[in-house]
Amino acid sequence: MNFPVSAETARWLALPLGLVFGVLLHRGGVANYNVIVNQFRFKDFTVLKVMFTAIIVGGIGVLLLKSTGHAQYHIKPANMLGVVLGATLFGVGMVLYGYCPGTGVAAMATGSLHAMMGFVGMLVVGVLYALSFTWVEAHVQSVAALGKVRLPDITGVPDWGWFILLSAIAAVMFWLLETRFKPAADPKVLNDSSRQI
């Protein structure tokens, strides 16, 4: 980014901004084990709503920053086998753990012991991944590797077109969730704090 702050200032800003992000995760309900698990049980769609909102707002923000010269894209290689395997492991881990890495850290800050144990597991697996990265890069990342491409590059649809499409999908999804698929509130299921140990 080309914001008028030094690297040292940016490093100092990381902590308060991270704290604000954690507080917002907590206040939004997505640092709650029950909210995340009930998303996968189709009983609470808070996570889906928060993620759709974050994708749209964050994506449009990045697009505006890019178009005004305040940011530039740093595109990672689209190694499709690695993406599919990583997404699968991430999803299974989130269902079993009840958190993603970010919400797990936020839950730790609230004193959740099981979030702390899961975080230790993340650290261990992260070290194992780092130790095996050479093999993964040679045997996984090289399969179905498309290079540094984005959907606009592949489809010819410009960035703003994708954001309009995503916004339309989000609007339809929000409408469906609020009118057609709104589950009956069950305070025992949604607010049970028995797993918040």
Residue frames as qw, qx, qy, qz and C-alpha x, y, z in Angstrom:
[[0.000, 0.888, 0.459, 0.000, 0.00, 0.00, 0.00],
 [0.422, 0.397, -0.003, 0.815, 1.07, 3.57, -0.57],
 [0.370, -0.867, -0.317, -0.100, -0.38, 5.12, 2.58],
 [0.230, 0.754, -0.317, 0.527, 1.72, 7.90, 4.13],
 [0.713, -0.640, 0.238, -0.159, 2.91, 5.86, 7.12],
 [0.143, 0.637, -0.757, 0.014, 6.35, 4.42, 7.76],
 [0.691, 0.023, -0.719, -0.063, 7.00, 0.70, 8.10],
 [0.216, 0.038, -0.728, 0.649, 7.66, 1.26, 11.81],
 [0.414, 0.014, 0.235, -0.879, 4.32, 3.02, 12.27],
 [0.729, 0.049, -0.462, -0.503, 2.56, 0.27, 10.35],
 [0.519, 0.032, -0.820, 0.238, 4.05, -2.33, 12.69],
 [0.022, 0.044, 0.607, -0.793, 2.79, -0.42, 15.73],
 [0.551, 0.055, -0.059, -0.831, -0.66, -0.07, 14.15],
 [0.525, 0.040, -0.816, -0.241, -0.89, -3.85, 13.68],
 [0.183, -0.130, -0.855, 0.468, -1.57, -4.52, 17.38],
 [0.294, 0.277, 0.408, -0.819, -4.45, -2.06, 17.97],
 [0.564, 0.235, -0.384, -0.692, -6.02, -2.89, 14.60],
 [0.430, 0.037, -0.901, -0.046, -5.75, -6.61, 15.41],
 [0.011, 0.188, 0.753, -0.630, -7.39, -6.00, 18.78],
 [0.447, 0.282, 0.066, -0.846, -10.23, -4.09, 17.12],
 [0.546, 0.177, -0.677, -0.461, -10.65, -6.92, 14.61],
 [0.277, -0.057, -0.929, 0.238, -10.83, -9.47, 17.43],
 [0.202, 0.254, 0.534, -0.781, -13.39, -7.40, 19.33],
 [0.531, 0.276, -0.219, -0.771, -15.51, -7.11, 16.18],
 [0.464, 0.077, -0.861, -0.197, -15.33, -10.87, 15.63],
 [0.111, -0.172, -0.847, 0.490, -16.49, -11.39, 19.19],
 [0.308, 0.320, 0.300, -0.844, -19.25, -8.80, 18.99],
 [0.526, 0.251, -0.469, -0.663, -20.39, -10.24, 15.66],
 [0.864, -0.132, 0.299, -0.382, -20.81, -13.64, 17.30],
 [0.850, 0.420, -0.313, -0.047, -18.36, -15.50, 15.08],
 [0.195, 0.496, -0.755, 0.382, -15.91, -16.15, 17.92],
 [0.657, -0.198, 0.477, -0.549, -18.57, -18.30, 19.58],
 [0.152, -0.164, 0.964, 0.144, -18.19, -22.07, 19.19],
 [0.404, 0.420, 0.765, -0.275, -21.96, -22.63, 19.10],
 [0.413, 0.733, 0.012, -0.539, -22.54, -20.03, 16.37],
 [0.186, 0.551, -0.710, -0.398, -19.90, -21.59, 14.09],
 [0.179, -0.008, 0.984, 0.001, -20.97, -25.19, 14.69],
 [0.418, 0.534, 0.619, -0.396, -24.62, -24.28, 14.19],
 [0.344, 0.629, -0.337, -0.610, -23.70, -22.78, 10.82],
 [0.176, 0.280, -0.901, -0.280, -22.68, -26.26, 9.68],
 [0.145, 0.282, 0.919, -0.233, -25.86, -27.65, 11.24],
 [0.058, -0.403, -0.525, -0.748, -27.90, -25.07, 9.26],
 [0.347, -0.686, -0.615, 0.172, -29.30, -23.64, 12.50],
 [0.215, -0.857, -0.062, 0.464, -27.50, -20.27, 12.61],
 [0.676, 0.559, 0.242, 0.416, -26.40, -18.35, 9.51],
 [0.240, -0.936, 0.065, 0.248, -24.43, -15.61, 11.27],
 [0.558, -0.386, 0.509, 0.529, -21.11, -16.85, 9.86],
 [0.483, 0.432, 0.608, 0.458, -22.42, -16.90, 6.29],
 [0.073, 0.950, 0.289, 0.094, -23.79, -13.36, 6.64],
 [0.380, -0.830, 0.228, 0.340, -20.58, -12.03, 8.17],
 [0.586, -0.159, 0.581, 0.542, -18.41, -13.70, 5.51],
 [0.395, 0.643, 0.532, 0.384, -20.53, -12.44, 2.61],
 [0.080, -0.988, -0.125, 0.037, -20.48, -8.92, 4.07],
 [0.500, -0.662, 0.362, 0.425, -16.71, -9.04, 4.60],
 [0.592, 0.135, 0.598, 0.524, -16.07, -10.29, 1.07],
 [0.275, 0.800, 0.430, 0.316, -18.22, -7.59, -0.54],
 [0.197, -0.978, 0.003, 0.070, -17.06, -4.66, 1.62],
 [0.578, -0.547, 0.432, 0.425, -13.41, -5.75, 1.62],
 [0.608, 0.260, 0.572, 0.485, -13.40, -6.51, -2.10],
 [0.218, 0.890, 0.303, 0.264, -14.94, -3.18, -3.06],
 [0.367, -0.897, 0.141, 0.201, -12.52, -1.43, -0.70],
 [0.626, -0.285, 0.518, 0.509, -9.53, -3.11, -2.35],
 [0.490, 0.554, 0.522, 0.425, -10.93, -2.30, -5.81],
 [0.009, 0.985, 0.144, 0.091, -11.25, 1.38, -4.86],
 [0.494, -0.739, 0.324, 0.324, -7.75, 1.48, -3.37],
 [0.648, 0.023, 0.568, 0.506, -6.34, -0.17, -6.50],
 [0.379, 0.725, 0.449, 0.360, -8.17, 2.17, -8.86],
 [0.098, -0.993, -0.005, -0.068, -6.93, 5.25, -6.97],
 [0.564, 0.599, -0.432, 0.369, -3.33, 4.02, -6.87],
 [0.409, -0.671, 0.434, -0.440, -3.23, 3.41, -3.11],
 [0.726, -0.247, 0.634, -0.097, -2.78, -0.36, -3.40],
 [0.467, 0.453, -0.644, -0.403, -1.67, -3.03, -5.82],
 [0.961, -0.079, -0.042, -0.263, -2.56, -6.67, -6.23],
 [0.100, -0.537, 0.837, -0.029, -0.15, -9.32, -4.96],
 [0.870, 0.119, -0.175, -0.445, -1.47, -12.36, -6.79],
 [0.510, -0.378, 0.771, -0.054, -0.62, -15.83, -5.50],
 [0.218, 0.204, -0.841, -0.452, -0.26, -18.74, -7.95],
 [0.787, -0.014, 0.091, -0.610, -3.51, -20.61, -8.57],
 [0.159, 0.266, -0.951, -0.009, -2.29, -24.12, -7.73],
 [0.658, -0.208, -0.232, -0.686, -5.65, -25.83, -7.94],
 [0.754, -0.150, -0.636, 0.066, -4.84, -29.19, -6.31],
 [0.333, 0.013, -0.543, 0.770, -3.29, -27.35, -3.38],
 [0.323, -0.181, 0.060, -0.927, -6.33, -25.06, -3.17],
 [0.751, -0.211, -0.430, -0.454, -8.79, -27.97, -3.18],
 [0.700, -0.127, -0.629, 0.314, -6.84, -29.99, -0.61],
 [0.189, 0.085, -0.412, 0.888, -6.22, -26.94, 1.57],
 [0.458, -0.232, -0.074, -0.855, -9.88, -25.88, 1.44],
 [0.783, -0.217, -0.538, -0.223, -10.98, -29.41, 2.33],
 [0.579, -0.086, -0.596, 0.550, -8.61, -29.64, 5.30],
 [0.036, -0.162, 0.229, -0.959, -9.62, -26.15, 6.41],
 [0.605, -0.267, -0.257, -0.705, -13.32, -27.02, 6.26],
 [0.785, -0.218, -0.578, 0.037, -12.92, -30.32, 8.13],
 [0.435, 0.010, -0.500, 0.748, -10.74, -28.61, 10.73],
 [0.217, -0.236, 0.089, -0.943, -13.26, -25.82, 11.20],
 [0.732, -0.307, -0.386, -0.470, -16.10, -28.31, 11.73],
 [0.772, -0.185, -0.547, 0.266, -14.10, -30.35, 14.25],
 [0.386, 0.007, -0.370, 0.845, -12.49, -27.42, 16.05],
 [0.079, -0.798, -0.579, 0.150, -15.47, -25.08, 15.89],
 [0.077, -0.881, 0.066, 0.462, -13.32, -22.12, 14.84],
 [0.706, 0.621, -0.066, 0.333, -11.20, -20.91, 11.96],
 [0.642, 0.024, -0.295, 0.707, -7.71, -19.66, 12.91],
 [0.026, 0.414, -0.053, 0.909, -8.84, -16.05, 13.34],
 [0.621, -0.527, -0.155, -0.559, -11.95, -16.78, 15.37],
 [0.851, -0.222, -0.414, 0.236, -9.97, -19.32, 17.40],
 [0.424, 0.148, -0.310, 0.838, -7.55, -16.60, 18.51],
 [0.294, -0.440, -0.024, -0.848, -10.46, -14.29, 19.33],
 [0.805, -0.418, -0.328, -0.263, -12.09, -17.08, 21.37],
 [0.711, -0.044, -0.445, 0.543, -8.81, -17.64, 23.23],
 [0.106, 0.323, -0.205, 0.918, -8.92, -14.00, 24.28],
 [0.595, -0.448, -0.107, -0.658, -12.29, -14.68, 25.91],
 [0.389, -0.446, 0.716, -0.371, -10.74, -17.50, 27.97],
 [0.928, 0.138, -0.054, -0.342, -11.98, -20.49, 25.97],
 [0.528, -0.503, 0.679, 0.082, -9.82, -23.48, 26.97],
 [0.780, 0.254, 0.556, 0.135, -10.80, -25.68, 24.05],
 [0.466, 0.883, -0.014, 0.049, -9.90, -22.83, 21.66],
 [0.198, -0.817, 0.541, 0.034, -6.45, -22.72, 23.31],
 [0.695, -0.170, 0.691, 0.101, -5.96, -26.47, 22.83],
 [0.710, 0.596, 0.362, 0.096, -6.96, -26.21, 19.19],
 [0.196, 0.952, -0.233, -0.019, -4.53, -23.34, 18.74],
 [0.459, -0.564, 0.675, 0.127, -1.70, -25.55, 20.00],
 [0.744, 0.233, 0.614, 0.118, -2.76, -28.10, 17.38],
 [0.498, 0.861, 0.098, 0.017, -2.65, -25.41, 14.69],
 [0.099, -0.867, 0.480, 0.086, 0.90, -24.50, 15.69],
 [0.623, -0.270, 0.723, 0.125, 2.04, -28.14, 15.60],
 [0.699, 0.484, 0.512, 0.121, 0.47, -28.78, 12.19],
 [0.278, 0.954, -0.085, -0.068, 1.89, -25.47, 10.92],
 [0.292, -0.692, 0.640, 0.162, 5.39, -26.63, 11.86],
 [0.675, 0.048, 0.725, 0.131, 4.79, -30.01, 10.18],
 [0.580, 0.762, 0.288, 0.010, 3.60, -28.24, 7.04],
 [0.067, 0.928, -0.344, -0.124, 6.68, -26.03, 7.02],
 [0.464, -0.462, 0.740, 0.156, 8.94, -29.08, 7.36],
 [0.604, 0.241, 0.742, 0.166, 7.16, -30.86, 4.50],
 [0.339, 0.785, 0.082, -0.512, 6.80, -27.82, 2.26],
 [0.015, 0.519, -0.695, -0.497, 9.51, -28.89, -0.21],
 [0.199, 0.129, 0.960, 0.146, 7.67, -32.16, -0.87],
 [0.303, 0.670, 0.576, -0.358, 4.27, -30.41, -1.01],
 [0.192, 0.742, -0.204, -0.609, 5.58, -27.85, -3.48],
 [0.015, 0.363, -0.819, -0.444, 6.98, -30.56, -5.76],
 [0.001, 0.145, 0.979, 0.140, 4.11, -33.07, -5.60],
 [0.089, 0.656, 0.699, -0.270, 0.98, -31.05, -4.80],
 [0.066, 0.756, 0.064, -0.648, 1.46, -27.41, -5.77],
 [0.048, -0.359, 0.646, 0.672, 2.73, -28.38, -9.22],
 [0.165, 0.335, 0.908, 0.191, -0.49, -30.25, -10.13],
 [0.084, 0.782, 0.572, 0.232, -3.06, -28.18, -12.05],
 [0.334, -0.533, -0.097, 0.772, -0.98, -25.05, -11.53],
 [0.377, 0.796, 0.435, 0.188, -2.54, -22.16, -13.48],
 [0.446, 0.260, -0.043, 0.855, 0.02, -19.53, -12.53],
 [0.079, -0.354, -0.383, 0.850, -0.70, -16.05, -11.18],
 [0.136, -0.323, -0.584, -0.732, -4.16, -15.57, -12.64],
 [0.255, 0.190, 0.538, -0.780, -7.46, -14.17, -11.39],
 [0.420, 0.507, 0.744, -0.113, -11.06, -14.77, -12.41],
 [0.325, 0.835, 0.041, -0.443, -11.15, -11.52, -14.45],
 [0.018, -0.573, 0.696, 0.431, -8.10, -12.76, -16.39],
 [0.272, 0.034, 0.952, 0.136, -9.65, -16.16, -17.11],
 [0.301, 0.598, 0.732, -0.128, -13.21, -15.03, -17.90],
 [0.234, 0.336, 0.347, 0.844, -12.68, -11.58, -19.40],
 [0.303, -0.823, -0.436, -0.201, -15.24, -10.16, -16.95],
 [0.213, 0.602, -0.320, 0.700, -13.76, -7.02, -15.33],
 [0.230, -0.012, -0.737, 0.635, -13.26, -6.68, -11.58],
 [0.339, 0.027, 0.257, -0.905, -16.31, -4.47, -11.07],
 [0.677, 0.003, -0.487, -0.552, -18.44, -7.05, -12.90],
 [0.550, -0.056, -0.806, 0.211, -17.43, -9.73, -10.43],
 [0.050, -0.073, -0.584, 0.807, -18.26, -7.49, -7.48],
 [0.530, 0.008, -0.092, -0.843, -21.68, -6.69, -8.93],
 [0.706, -0.028, -0.659, -0.258, -22.29, -10.43, -9.34],
 [0.406, -0.053, -0.766, 0.495, -21.09, -11.17, -5.79],
 [0.184, 0.018, 0.344, -0.920, -23.23, -8.35, -4.39],
 [0.652, -0.025, -0.315, -0.689, -26.29, -9.71, -6.21],
 [0.654, -0.052, -0.754, 0.037, -25.61, -13.24, -4.90],
 [0.205, -0.034, -0.654, 0.727, -25.18, -11.85, -1.37],
 [0.388, -0.022, 0.100, -0.916, -28.42, -9.85, -1.60],
 [0.735, -0.054, -0.494, -0.461, -30.36, -12.91, -2.79],
 [0.561, -0.021, -0.768, 0.308, -28.74, -15.06, -0.09],
 [0.013, -0.007, 0.511, -0.859, -29.60, -12.55, 2.66],
 [0.565, -0.036, -0.114, -0.816, -33.18, -12.32, 1.41],
 [0.739, -0.044, -0.638, -0.212, -33.55, -16.12, 1.33],
 [0.417, -0.003, -0.742, 0.525, -32.05, -16.51, 4.79],
 [0.130, 0.028, 0.403, -0.906, -34.32, -13.87, 6.29],
 [0.605, 0.098, -0.038, -0.789, -37.54, -14.91, 4.56],
 [0.829, 0.138, -0.422, -0.340, -37.39, -18.57, 3.53],
 [0.777, 0.072, -0.579, 0.234, -34.79, -20.39, 5.61],
 [0.148, -0.567, 0.441, -0.680, -34.94, -18.57, 8.91],
 [0.514, -0.158, -0.835, 0.113, -34.91, -21.38, 11.49],
 [0.546, -0.749, -0.247, -0.282, -37.00, -21.17, 14.61],
 [0.062, 0.663, -0.550, 0.504, -34.86, -19.77, 17.40],
 [0.861, -0.334, -0.382, 0.027, -33.93, -22.38, 19.95],
 [0.184, -0.881, 0.328, -0.287, -32.25, -20.61, 22.89],
 [0.833, -0.413, 0.366, 0.034, -30.94, -23.90, 24.28],
 [0.852, 0.279, 0.243, 0.371, -29.18, -24.70, 21.00],
 [0.412, 0.774, 0.020, 0.480, -28.05, -21.22, 20.03],
 [0.148, -0.832, 0.273, -0.460, -27.03, -19.89, 23.43],
 [0.928, -0.357, -0.079, 0.076, -25.81, -22.99, 25.22],
 [0.082, 0.868, -0.459, 0.171, -22.51, -22.13, 26.79],
 [0.908, -0.343, 0.241, -0.023, -21.62, -25.64, 27.85],
 [0.863, 0.279, 0.057, 0.417, -18.81, -25.81, 25.28],
 [0.183, 0.842, -0.172, 0.477, -17.38, -22.43, 26.30],
 [0.821, -0.531, -0.114, 0.174, -15.04, -23.90, 28.93]]
